[in-house]
């Protein structure tokens, strides 16, 4: 995913992100501000993105650990889940990154 448009100030910023080459098909719009997400105990609600390799999962997890926002350490789960980790964004949303699920890069590959 890459940034395809942004506007606003540092405290009130809007960013559009899209998959490389699909900028006119589907974008996610991230808008700063608002109150932090309050999840109930055990709430597994999250956004998920497939990535191109297991190494990418490890890189994301290492960066998130350094920044203090690693939510799920990298782990391998039985199909269809695959290899994944998750981070918590500043607003409290959980973002999962996975490899080997039956979608996106690495779909249905065995580790």
Secondary structure as the mmCIF struct_conf table of DSSP 4:
data_model
#
loop_
_struct_conf.conf_type_id
_struct_conf.id
_struct_conf.beg_label_comp_id
_struct_conf.beg_label_asym_id
_struct_conf.beg_label_seq_id
_struct_conf.end_label_comp_id
_struct_conf.end_label_asym_id
_struct_conf.end_label_seq_id
STRN STRN1 UNK A 2 UNK A 8
BEND BEND1 UNK A 10 UNK A 12
STRN STRN2 UNK A 13 UNK A 18
TURN_TY1_P TURN_TY1_P1 UNK A 20 UNK A 21
TURN_TY1_P TURN_TY1_P2 UNK A 23 UNK A 25
STRN STRN3 UNK A 28 UNK A 31
BEND BEND2 UNK A 34 UNK A 34
HELX_LH_PP_P HELX_LH_PP_P1 UNK A 35 UNK A 37
HELX_LH_PP_P HELX_LH_PP_P2 UNK A 39 UNK A 40
TURN_TY1_P TURN_TY1_P3 UNK A 41 UNK A 42
STRN STRN4 UNK A 47 UNK A 50
BEND BEND3 UNK A 52 UNK A 52
HELX_RH_AL_P HELX_RH_AL_P1 UNK A 54 UNK A 67
TURN_TY1_P TURN_TY1_P4 UNK A 68 UNK A 68
STRN STRN5 UNK A 70 UNK A 77
TURN_TY1_P TURN_TY1_P5 UNK A 78 UNK A 81
STRN STRN6 UNK A 82 UNK A 88
TURN_TY1_P TURN_TY1_P6 UNK A 90 UNK A 91
BEND BEND4 UNK A 92 UNK A 92
STRN STRN7 UNK A 94 UNK A 99
BEND BEND5 UNK A 100 UNK A 104
TURN_TY1_P TURN_TY1_P7 UNK A 105 UNK A 108
#
